[in-house]
């Protein structure tokens, strides 16, 4: 699955899980801040498994450090779509998010979750890059946007960083499933790689599901970037966008009612309906 589609799927999954409105699951209900910032963070967590590729969006997020890390992960995991795209690799990133949440700083203003804040900022940056939120701007704009979003949580809901490991788990699952339903498949059990016997590799159904390299696939979408993938991701992206826009409006209505009232009045004046 393409990077932007992974990100959109992650955001949509978070809206479904964290929101309790219509057409949602409400498994991990949060307020508007958690839905909005968590949606952007999960769009980023749905990309971190591709850090095993030196030219991926994650690898290009903070050069040259992110590139160096990508080369290290690529070598340690056996290459792209290998170790990081397994149950073990996914668990590693979830534990990383849990550890980051424990890095805190005690100040006169209270406890600051420095580790979670920095990780969230990094995730939102790669999400903004993958979703092309600022296509004509440089990397500085993406980082400023990420800093603003992470700052909103720190300011309005400093105790809400507990959702970050859940966000990472959601993104990891979405990414693995997204790649599993393309023809490439994923090595779920890595480092244990069980290849099918030669006499099974030519059977029509088996060769599509159980790859010769030991990867597993349910190729509902065909190749990555296929027309089927685009057709599925259009409504998924729209769902994510609507959910996060509703959360943003609710957040603004709670914390910035005067600004929203002014904006609404200004638009009514422009449209001649006021």
GIFEN-V324399 format. One record per pair of residues at least 24 apart in sequence whose ideal C-beta (glycine too) atoms are under 8 Angstrom apart, sorted by the first residue. I is the first residue (numbers start at 1). J is the second residue. D is the distance in whole Angstrom. If there is no record, write none. Layout:
# GIFEN-V324399
<<I	J	D> <I	J	D>>
This chain:
# GIFEN-V324399
<<1	175	8> <1	178	4> <1	179	6> <1	181	8> <1	182	6> <1	221	7> <1	224	5> <1	229	6> <2	224	6> <2	225	5> <2	229	7> <3	47	6> <3	50	7> <3	56	7> <3	57	5> <3	130	5> <4	130	5> <4	131	6> <4	132	7> <5	178	7> <5	229	6> <5	233	5> <6	46	5> <6	47	6> <6	50	8> <6	130	7> <6	174	7> <6	175	5> <6	178	6> <7	43	4> <7	44	7> <7	46	6> <7	47	6> <7	127	5> <7	130	4> <7	131	5> <8	43	7> <8	131	7> <8	233	6> <8	236	6> <8	237	4> <8	240	6> <9	46	6> <9	174	5> <9	178	6> <9	233	7> <9	236	6> <10	42	4> <10	43	5> <10	44	7> <10	45	6> <10	46	3> <10	47	8> <10	127	8> <10	170	7> <10	171	5> <10	174	5> <10	175	7> <11	39	5> <11	40	7> <11	42	6> <11	43	4> <11	46	8> <11	127	8> <11	240	4> <11	243	8> <11	244	7> <12	236	5> <12	237	7> <12	239	5> <12	240	4> <12	243	7> <13	42	7> <13	46	8> <13	170	5> <13	171	8> <13	173	8> <13	174	5> <14	38	5> <14	39	5> <14	41	8> <14	42	4> <14	43	8> <14	167	7> <14	170	6> <14	240	8> <15	39	6> <15	239	7> <15	240	6> <15	243	3> <15	244	6> <15	247	8> <16	239	8> <16	243	8> <17	166	8> <17	170	6> <18	163	7> <19	243	6> <19	246	8> <19	247	7> <21	243	8> <21	246	7> <23	239	8> <24	243	8> <28	163	7> <28	166	6> <30	160	7> <30	163	6> <31	157	7> <31	160	8> <32	247	5> <32	248	7> <32	250	4> <32	251	4> <32	254	7> <33	152	6> <33	153	6> <33	156	5> <33	157	5> <33	160	7> <33	247	8> <33	251	6> <34	153	8> <34	157	7> <34	160	5> <34	163	6> <35	243	7> <35	244	7> <35	247	4> <36	149	8> <36	152	8> <36	244	6> <36	247	4> <36	248	5> <36	251	6> <37	120	7> <37	124	8> <37	149	5> <37	150	7> <37	152	6> <37	153	5> <38	163	6> <38	167	5> <39	240	7> <39	243	7> <39	244	5> <39	247	7> <40	123	8> <40	124	5> <40	127	5> <40	128	8> <40	149	6> <40	244	8> <41	120	5> <41	123	5> <41	124	6> <41	127	7> <41	164	7> <41	167	5> <42	123	8> <42	167	5> <42	170	5> <42	171	5> <42	174	8> <43	123	8> <43	124	8> <43	127	4> <43	130	7> <43	131	7> <43	171	8> <43	240	8> <44	122	7> <44	123	3> <44	124	6> <44	125	7> <44	126	5> <44	127	4> <44	130	8> <44	171	7> <45	93	7> <45	97	8> <45	123	6> <45	167	5> <45	168	5> <45	170	7> <45	171	3> <45	172	7> <46	170	8> <46	171	4> <46	172	8> <46	174	5> <46	175	5> <46	178	8> <47	126	5> <47	127	7> <47	130	6> <47	171	7> <47	175	7> <48	84	8> <48	93	5> <48	123	7> <48	126	8> <48	168	8> <48	171	7> <48	172	8> <48	175	8> <49	84	5> <49	85	6> <49	89	7> <49	90	7> <49	93	7> <49	172	6> <49	175	5> <49	176	7> <50	80	8> <50	84	8> <50	175	8> <51	84	7> <52	77	5> <52	79	7> <52	80	5> <52	81	7> <52	82	7> <52	83	7> <52	84	4> <52	85	8> <53	80	4> <57	126	6> <57	129	5> <57	130	5> <58	126	5> <60	129	7> <61	122	7> <61	125	6> <61	126	5> <61	129	6> <61	139	8> <62	122	7> <62	125	8> <77	190	8> <78	190	7> <81	179	7> <81	184	6> <81	186	6> <81	187	7> <81	215	8> <82	187	6> <82	190	6> <83	187	8> <83	190	5> <83	191	7> <85	175	8> <85	176	6> <85	179	6> <85	186	4> <85	187	6> <85	190	8> <86	186	7> <86	187	5> <86	188	6> <86	189	7> <86	190	4> <86	191	8> <87	188	6> <87	189	7> <88	190	6> <88	191	7> <89	190	7> <90	169	8> <90	172	4> <90	173	7> <90	175	8> <90	176	6> <93	168	6> <93	172	6> <94	165	6> <94	168	5> <94	169	5> <94	172	6> <96	168	7> <97	164	5> <97	165	4> <97	167	7> <97	168	4> <98	165	5> <100	164	7> <101	161	6> <101	162	7> <101	164	6> <101	165	7> <110	158	7> <111	158	7> <112	154	7> <112	158	7> <113	154	8> <113	158	7> <113	161	4> <116	161	4> <116	164	5> <117	150	5> <117	153	7> <117	154	6> <117	161	7> <118	150	8> <119	164	7> <120	146	8> <120	149	8> <120	150	5> <120	153	7> <120	161	8> <120	164	6> <121	146	5> <121	147	6> <121	149	8> <121	150	4> <122	146	7> <123	167	8> <124	149	5> <124	150	7> <152	251	8> <156	251	8> <156	255	6> <179	224	8> <180	216	6> <180	217	6> <180	218	6> <181	217	8> <181	218	5> <181	219	7> <181	220	5> <181	221	5> <182	217	7> <182	219	6> <182	221	5> <182	222	7> <182	223	6> <182	224	5> <182	226	8> <182	229	7> <183	208	8> <183	217	6> <183	219	5> <183	222	6> <183	223	5> <183	224	8> <184	215	7> <184	217	7> <184	223	8> <184	224	7> <185	211	5> <185	215	4> <185	216	5> <185	217	3> <185	219	8> <186	215	6> <186	216	6> <186	217	8> <187	213	8> <187	214	6> <187	215	5> <187	216	8> <188	216	5> <189	214	8>>
